[in-house]
Amino acid sequence: MKKSLLLFGVLGVLVIVACSNIKADGVSKTKIDINTENQKTKLESSKKRSPDFKKYWYAGDAEITSYELEQARYGEIRKGKAVLIYVTEDFLSKEQVKADYQKSDNIPVLKLNATKKFNTGIYPYSIMQSTFYPVSDNKHAIKISSSMQEWCGHVYAQLNNRKEFEVISHSYFQGEADQNFTLEKAILENELWTKIRIDPDNLPQGDVQIIPSFEYSRLRHKEIKAYTAKASLTKDTNLDTYTITYPELNRSVSIVFNNSFPHEIESWTETFKSGFGPNAKELTTKATKLKRIKSAYWGKNSNTDEALRNELGLK
């Protein structure tokens, strides 16, 4: 009898342990682990980041930089404007959206909204890519989204960093219409633009696997996947250059940034084959800094605030 009770007791403990790993009301051990990891990440990020970093990025405003753009499209160079908007915010780990309220399990991220506007003949292009990269700099971007509008139609793609990279993509082109797939985790070109701002000395170098920017993949109708690339960091007196070369795509990207904190991006180039068919040729897109300001732009929404666009050269 005592042996039976002991056996039932052991079985009961095993059942309780097993049940603790089963979802109940949407809560699981995985979720608990994630929350614990998020709190650890937040603590680590606050310890790692310097006082200068906190003073610059947590002052309650965003860094906005405008660029003169020469964009390769359809085998010609188009004049336009590009803008990089960097700002820190709290991010929800499960929903992977901006948090409305501060909580202990929010993930601090450095967000980059990168925009381009240019014309191709009679019709305009508008491109925006958003990257949400953890300030802790110890994992991949949590989320990336990209949208593109022009008179033929519009396309949208989004990547969520969960157990795998989860990707959805929508396009008016037949071969890209509606896609939903997963990818093994690899370096994301989009996230490197935020990593530069946090710790450029730890940028990946050498032969690596990189998923190209969503902008490039959609403009050139390339499969969203990792490609073999070679990355290098060249240091100079004041400016460093980070270069990524994709042999299979015949494409290279070079980002020039200040080697001292806060590592502002001064310019960049992107060389690839532009156009289709007999009109295709290798061209180089260029972006050169016009003006940089710090501003809480989300509150600058009156007509009088349009003066700030003039200051940025975005008339």
N, C-alpha and C positions, 0 to 999 in steps of 0.2 A: 504493500500500500504506500509506504513512504517513497519507494522507488518510483511508483506511478505518479505521485504528486510532484516529485522532483522532475520527472520527465515532462509533465504538463507545464511545470514552471519554466523550464528551459525553452519548451516550444512556444510558450506565451511571450517570452522575451524576444525570441527570434521573430515571431509575428509582428510585434511592436516595432522592432528594428526594420523589418521589411516594409511595413506600412509607412514608416517615416519617409521612405523613398518614393511613395506613390502620391500622385497629385490629389489634393483634397481642397475643394473650393478654389481651384486654380492656383494653389500654392504648392510648390514642390521643393525638394532638396536642392534641385538645380537653381531655382529662384533664390533660395536662401544663400547658396554659394555665390551667386551673382551679386546679390546685395552686399555680402561681406567683402567680395572682391572690389566692388565699387567704392565702399567706404575706405578700404585699404588704399585704393588708387587715389582717392581724393586726399587722403592723409599724406601719401607719398608725394603727390604733386605739390602740396603746400610746403613740404619740407625741401623738395628739390629746387623749386623756383626761387630765384634770387630776389632781394628787396627791390632791385631795379626793375625786374620783370613785373612784380606785383604793382609797383608804382605806375608803370607804363600801361599795362594791360587791364588793370582794375581801377582805373580812374573814372569810370562811368561814361566813357565815350568810345568811339570807334576811330580807327585809322583809315582814312580815305585817300587813295592816290589815283590820279588820272594819268593817262598815257596817250601819246599820239600813236595811232595804230596804222600800220601798213599791212593789210590782210590779204594773203594769197587766196584767190577763189576763182575757179573756172579759168585757170591759166593766165590770170592778170592780177595786178596788185590794186587793192581797193583802199581808199583813205577812210579812216574812221576814228573812233575813240574807244579806249578800254578803261575800265575802272576796277581796282582791287579794294574791297572793303573788308578789313579784318576787325573782329570784335570778339571778346570773350563772353560766354554765357553758360548757364546751367542746362544740362541736357538730361532727359529721362532715359534710363538704360533700357527699359522694356519697350516703351512706345517709340523711342528714338525720335523725339521731337523736343523743341525747346520747352523747358519747364516754366510753368506759371509762378511757382512758388519755390523757395529754397528749402531743400530737404537734405538729410544726411546722405542719402543714397543717390543724389544727383551727381552727374559726371561733369566736371568743369571742362569745357572745350574751347578751343580757338576756332572760330568760324571764319571761313573765307567765302565771300560772295564775289565771284569774278564775272564781269560783264563785258560784252563787246557789242558795238553797233557800227554797221557799215552798210553801204549800198552796193548792189550789183546791178548796174544799169538802172532801170526804172524802179526796181523793187528793193526794199531794205531787208537786212538781216538783224536779228536781235538774239544774242546768245547769253545764257547765264548758267554758271556752274556753282554749286554750293558744296562746301566740304566742312564736315564737323569732326575735328581732330582733338583727341584728349590732350589736355595740357600736360598730363603726366608723361606723355611721349613714350609710352611703354607698350603700345599696341597700334593696330591699324585704325584708320578713320572709322568712326562709328556709322557714318552715313554719308553718301554722296548723291547729289541729284543734279540733273542737267536738263535744260529746256532750250529749244531753238525754234524761232518763229520767222517765217518769211512768207511771201504771198502764195507760194505753192501749197503750203500747209505748215504743220508744226510737229515736232518730235519731243519725246520726254523719256528719260531713263533715270532709274534710281537703284542704288545699291545699299543694302542694309547688312551690317556686320553682325551676324549671329553665329550659330554653330559653323556655318559656312557663309560665304558671301551670297546673299539672296538678291537677284537682279530682276527688275521688271523693265520692259522697254516698249514704248508705243510709238508708231510712226505711220505716216500716210503712204509710205512705200510698201509695195506688196511683200517683198522679201523680209521686211523688218516689222511688219504690221503690229502684232501683239505677241510679246515674248515674256516668258516667266521661267527662269532657270537659276541654277546655283553654280558657283565657281569655288575651286579650292582657293584658300587665302594666299595672296601674293601682294607684293608692293603695289600700291596704287599711285600712279603719276599725280593724280589730283592731290593726294595727301602730302606729297613732297613739298608743295608750295607753302604748307603750314608748318611742316617740320623745319624748313629753313628758318622760320621766324623764332622757333623755340630752341633748337640745338643743331645748327648746321654742321658742326664737326662730326656728328654721328650720322650724317646722311649715308645711305648705302652706296658702296663703291664696288667696282669690279664687274664681273659677269653676273647678272641678276635676272630674275623674272619680274617683269613689270606689266601691269594692266594699263595701257595708254589712257590718256584723258578721254572722258566721254565726248567732249567736243570733237576731238579728232576722229574717234570711231564713227560718230554719226555723220560728220561732214564727208568723210571718205568712204562711208559704208563698209567699215571693217568690223569683223566679228569682235565682240567684247570678250576678251580673254587675255591671259598673260602671254607676253612675247619675250623672247630672249633679248636682253639689252646690255649695253655696257655703260656704266655710270662712272663719272670722275669729278673730282673737286679740285679746281685750280685756284691757288691762293695768290693774291697780289698785295700791294701796299695797303690799299683801302677797300678795294672791291674784289670779291671772290666770284668765281663762275662755276656753276654746277651744270654739267652737260650729260644728257642721256642720248644714246644712239641706239636705234633699232635697225639692225642690218636687214631683217626680213621685210620691214616696212619702208626701207630707204628714207628714214626720217630721223631727224635729230632735234633736240630742244636744249637751249642754253639759257640759264637764268642767272643774271648778274645782280648781286646783292652786297650791301655793306657788310664788311667782316666784323664790325663792332656792333654791339647791341644797340637798337633792337633789330638789326639785320634787315633793313628796309630793302625792298626789291626795286632796283633802279631801271632795269630794262630786261627784255628777253627776246630771243629769236626762235623761230621754228622753221626748219627747212624740210620740205617734202615735195612730192610730185603733185602739182595742182592741175585741175582740169581732167577731162576724160577724152579717150580716143586720141586722134591725131593732134589735138590742141593741148594735150597734157605736157607739162614741162616742170622742171624743178625750180621752185621759187622759195623765197624766204620771207616769212611773216616777221615783222619787227614791231616792237612796242617800246617807246621811249618816254620816260617820266616827264610829265608836265608840271604837276603841283601836288603837294601832299598836305593834308590838314588833319587835325583831330577834332571830332565833332560828335555830339549825340544826335545824329542825323534824324532819328525817328521822331524827334520833337521839333524838327525844322521843316514844318509843312505848311507855312503860310506863304502868300505870294511874295512877301518881302524877303523870305529866305531864298528866293531864286538867285539872289546876289551871290550866294555861295557857289552856285553852279558856274557863274561867271568867273569866280575866283579859281575854280578848278579847270577852267577852259572848256566847259561843257555847255556852251551856249546852244 
